[in-house]
């Protein structure tokens, strides 16, 4: 399974692509950070983010997209930009006909480190180890995006298969 993970942000949006199967180490495909200029008008920034994510989805042909779920922060302005970037990421996946799953930061931390309370340094260290990289991915937005992709391979892939099996069982049961 190939997953494109997105750590949404309006100024810096992390994107990471990994391949793997549940229970096995994942393999790094690529990672990026999409930057937008805070001096630009919001519509131009969102358009740049949309085009960049659409291009990355087309280039890497993932089987699924994993996006960090926006959570409440103290700075409302930051939350708004993150939420808008998140919406663009979800749309890029949906437009390509891909399943899109959102994960809370604590879900990703628990999947990657075993603790939902892990800090950024612990997350980056584990992503580096899990992907067998010579050095940590930088900036942290890229490491976070890779963590989202790993989380989906390990948790979402299994969840999707169970849901598909349950759906097929329901459809098969209705025919009888």
C-alpha positions as CSV (number, residue, x, y, z in Angstrom):
1,X,0.0,0.0,0.0
2,X,1.3,3.4,-0.9
3,X,0.1,6.3,1.3
4,X,0.6,10.0,0.9
5,X,0.5,11.7,4.3
6,X,-0.2,15.4,4.7
7,X,0.7,17.6,7.7
8,X,-1.4,20.6,6.8
9,X,-0.2,24.1,7.2
10,X,-0.8,27.3,5.2
11,X,2.8,28.5,5.3
12,X,4.5,25.1,5.4
13,X,2.6,21.9,4.4
14,X,4.5,18.7,4.9
15,X,3.9,15.8,2.5
16,X,5.4,12.3,2.9
17,X,4.9,9.2,0.8
18,X,5.6,5.7,2.1
19,X,4.9,2.1,1.0
20,X,4.2,-0.7,3.3
21,X,1.9,-3.3,4.8
22,X,0.5,-3.5,8.4
23,X,3.0,-5.0,10.9
24,X,6.0,-4.5,8.6
25,X,8.5,-1.6,8.3
26,X,7.5,0.9,5.7
27,X,9.7,2.2,2.9
28,X,10.3,5.9,2.1
29,X,9.2,7.0,-1.3
30,X,9.6,10.8,-1.0
31,X,8.9,13.8,1.2
32,X,8.4,17.5,0.5
33,X,7.3,20.7,2.1
34,X,5.0,23.0,0.1
35,X,5.6,26.6,1.1
36,X,3.3,29.5,0.5
37,X,4.2,33.2,1.0
38,X,2.4,34.8,3.9
39,X,2.5,38.1,2.0
40,X,0.3,36.6,-0.8
41,X,-3.5,36.8,-0.7
42,X,-5.2,33.7,0.8
43,X,-6.8,32.6,-2.4
44,X,-3.4,32.5,-4.2
45,X,-1.9,30.6,-1.3
46,X,-4.7,28.0,-1.3
47,X,-4.5,27.7,-5.1
48,X,-0.7,27.0,-4.9
49,X,-1.3,24.4,-2.2
50,X,-4.0,22.8,-4.2
51,X,-1.9,22.6,-7.4
52,X,1.1,21.3,-5.5
53,X,-0.8,18.5,-3.7
54,X,-2.7,17.6,-6.9
55,X,0.6,17.3,-8.7
56,X,2.1,15.1,-5.9
57,X,-0.9,12.8,-5.9
58,X,-0.6,12.4,-9.7
59,X,3.1,11.9,-9.5
60,X,3.1,9.3,-6.7
61,X,-0.2,7.6,-7.3
62,X,-1.0,6.7,-3.7
63,X,-3.6,4.1,-2.7
64,X,-4.8,6.4,0.1
65,X,-4.3,9.9,1.6
66,X,-3.8,10.5,5.3
67,X,-4.3,14.0,6.7
68,X,-3.8,15.3,10.2
69,X,-7.1,16.2,11.8
70,X,-7.1,19.9,12.9
71,X,-7.4,20.3,16.6
72,X,-8.2,23.3,18.7
73,X,-5.2,25.6,19.4
74,X,-5.0,28.8,21.3
75,X,-4.2,30.9,18.2
76,X,-7.5,31.0,16.2
77,X,-5.7,32.5,13.2
78,X,-3.3,29.6,13.1
79,X,-6.2,27.1,13.4
80,X,-8.0,28.7,10.5
81,X,-5.0,28.5,8.2
82,X,-4.4,24.9,9.2
83,X,-8.1,24.0,8.7
84,X,-8.1,25.6,5.2
85,X,-4.9,23.7,4.2
86,X,-6.5,20.5,5.6
87,X,-9.5,21.0,3.5
88,X,-7.4,21.5,0.4
89,X,-5.5,18.2,1.2
90,X,-8.7,16.3,1.7
91,X,-10.0,17.7,-1.6
92,X,-6.9,16.7,-3.5
93,X,-7.3,13.1,-2.4
94,X,-11.0,13.0,-3.0
95,X,-10.7,14.6,-6.4
96,X,-8.3,11.7,-7.4
97,X,-10.9,9.2,-6.2
98,X,-8.7,8.1,-3.3
99,X,-9.9,7.2,0.2
100,X,-8.9,10.0,2.6
101,X,-8.6,9.4,6.4
102,X,-7.9,12.0,9.0
103,X,-6.0,11.2,12.2
104,X,-5.5,13.2,15.4
105,X,-2.0,14.0,16.5
106,X,-2.3,11.7,19.4
107,X,-3.4,8.8,17.2
108,X,-0.3,9.3,15.0
109,X,2.0,9.6,18.0
110,X,0.6,6.4,19.5
111,X,0.9,4.5,16.2
112,X,4.5,5.6,15.6
113,X,6.0,5.8,19.1
114,X,3.7,3.8,21.2
115,X,2.8,6.9,23.2
116,X,0.1,9.5,22.4
117,X,2.1,12.0,24.4
118,X,5.3,11.8,22.4
119,X,7.1,15.1,21.6
120,X,8.3,16.3,18.1
121,X,11.9,15.0,18.8
122,X,10.6,11.5,19.7
123,X,8.4,11.5,16.6
124,X,11.2,12.5,14.3
125,X,13.6,9.9,15.9
126,X,11.1,7.1,15.4
127,X,10.3,8.1,11.8
128,X,14.0,8.1,11.1
129,X,14.4,4.6,12.6
130,X,11.2,3.1,11.1
131,X,12.1,4.2,7.6
132,X,15.8,3.3,8.2
133,X,17.0,6.8,7.1
134,X,20.6,8.0,7.5
135,X,19.4,11.3,8.9
136,X,16.1,12.8,10.1
137,X,13.8,14.3,7.5
138,X,13.7,18.1,7.8
139,X,11.9,20.2,8.5
140,X,9.6,18.7,11.2
141,X,6.6,19.2,8.9
142,X,8.0,16.5,6.5
143,X,8.7,14.1,9.4
144,X,5.1,14.7,10.7
145,X,3.7,13.9,7.2
146,X,5.8,10.7,7.0
147,X,4.4,9.7,10.5
148,X,0.9,10.2,9.2
149,X,1.6,8.0,6.2
150,X,3.1,5.3,8.4
151,X,0.2,5.5,10.8
152,X,-2.3,4.9,8.0
153,X,-0.3,2.0,6.6
154,X,-0.3,0.4,10.0
155,X,-3.7,1.4,11.3
156,X,-5.8,2.6,8.4
157,X,-4.9,-0.1,6.0
158,X,-6.2,-2.7,8.5
159,X,-9.3,-0.6,9.3
160,X,-10.1,-0.2,5.6
161,X,-9.8,-3.9,4.9
162,X,-12.1,-4.7,7.8
163,X,-14.6,-2.2,6.6
164,X,-14.5,-3.6,3.1
165,X,-14.9,-7.2,4.4
166,X,-17.9,-6.1,6.5
167,X,-19.4,-4.3,3.6
168,X,-19.0,-7.3,1.3
169,X,-20.5,-9.5,4.0
170,X,-23.5,-7.2,4.3
171,X,-24.0,-7.2,0.5
172,X,-23.6,-10.9,0.3
173,X,-26.0,-11.5,3.1
174,X,-28.7,-9.3,1.5
175,X,-28.7,-11.4,-1.7
176,X,-29.7,-14.6,0.1
